[in-house]
Amino acid sequence: MNYRHSFHAGNFADVFKHIFITRILLYLCLKETPFRVIDTHAGEGFYDLNCEEANRTSEWRQGIGRLSDFKDIDKSLFSLIQHYLLCVGIDEKNQSLDHYPGSPMIASRLMRRQDRAIYCELHPEASSQLRRRFAHDRRIKTFQIDGYIGLGAFIPPKERRGLVLIDPPFEQKDEITTLLSSFLLAYRKWPTGVYVIWYPIKTPDFDRKLRAEFFNNNISRTLRLSMNIGGQADGLKNTGLLIVNPPFTLEDEARALLPSLTRLLAQGEDASYQIDWVVREGVIEG
Ligand SMILES: C[S@@+](CC[C@H](N)C(=O)[O-])C[C@H]1O[C@@H](n2cnc3c(N)ncnc32)[C@H](O)[C@@H]1O
C-alpha cells in the first residue's frame, strides 16, 4: 500500500467528489430520521496543505486553491457549493487555506446528532490518524480494516437510509473487479442506499467496462457524472462518479453547477464534463 492521500488532498478530483457528497448529505438532512454514512476508503480525514507531501505535488492549488476567492465563483455556482466551502473552512472573511477536510470530516460536519458514521481505512498510519481525529465524536466509529470487508459487514445499516462512499486508490490491477463484486453483494443486501463510487477515467475502455457491468447487473437508478480538466500536463485529468439511487434533485444540480465548476478547474481549452444515466428507473440507457 503506497498510496497516501496527503499528496492529492484538495485536488480537482477531491473538489468534484466532495461537492456532490455534500449535496447528497444535505438532501439526507431534509428528513429528521437518522441516516448512516459508510466510507469504505476513508483516508486520514484531514490534511495539512503545507506538509511536505502536499508541497511536493501542489495539486490542491489547481483544485480547492481555485475556489478560495469568492469573486472567481459565479452566483449560481456559489449557491450550490456554499455548504461545501463552509465545510472546507472557506468563508468571506477567512480565505487563507492551510487545511483540507477529507470525506470523513466533511460528512461529520454535516451530520446531525442522530446520524452515525462508519469509516474504514486499511493503511496503519492513515488509520491511526483517522481514529485520533474522531475519537471524541460518539457518532462515529473508525476501523482499520479492508473497506470491502467493511462493506460486507456493515451493510445494511439499521437506519436503512444513508450514503456509502467507495473511494479506493486504484493501486491494484484488479481493483475494479473487487470493487464491483463487493458493491454488488452490498447492493443486494441494501438496494435502497445511496452509493457513490469514485473512479479515474484513464482509458475509454475502463469507463465502458464499468458501465457495462452496471448494465448487466440490474442496478436501479444510476447517474454518472464526470469531469475532464483537459490540458497538457501528465497525471490524472479525468474522473467519474457513479451514483446509485441519487437524490431526485441531483441531476438538475449537476446540470446547474458542472459547467461553471469545469470552467473554474480547467487546465486547458479541452476541459469538459458529462452527465448521463447509466440506468434510469430500471431502464438501461444505450
Ligand atoms: C482516495 S483515498 C480516500 C480519500 C477519502 N475518501 C476522501 O475523499 O477524503 C483512498 C484511501 O484508501 C486507503 N486504502 C487502500 N486500500 C484500502 C482497502 N483495501 N481498504 C480500506 N482502505 C484502503 C488508502 O490508504 C487511502 O487512504
The ligand as an ORCA input file, in Angstrom:
! r2SCAN-3c Opt
* xyz 0 1
  C      -8.570      8.129     -2.389
  S      -8.100      7.881     -0.732
  C      -9.555      8.224      0.173
  C      -9.972      9.634      0.201
  C     -11.197      9.922      1.033
  N     -12.316      9.045      0.744
  C     -11.635     11.355      0.804
  O     -12.448     11.605     -0.087
  O     -11.139     12.233      1.545
  C      -8.065      6.129     -0.617
  C      -7.689      5.583      0.754
  O      -7.926      4.170      0.747
  C      -6.950      3.544      1.582
  N      -6.976      2.117      1.227
  C      -6.290      1.463      0.254
  N      -6.701      0.195      0.175
  C      -7.684      0.039      1.106
  C      -8.524     -1.038      1.481
  N      -8.447     -2.227      0.878
  N      -9.447     -0.825      2.453
  C      -9.540      0.380      3.078
  N      -8.758      1.431      2.767
  C      -7.846      1.265      1.787
  C      -5.693      4.312      1.285
  O      -4.766      4.169      2.346
  C      -6.222      5.736      1.136
  O      -6.155      6.423      2.367
*
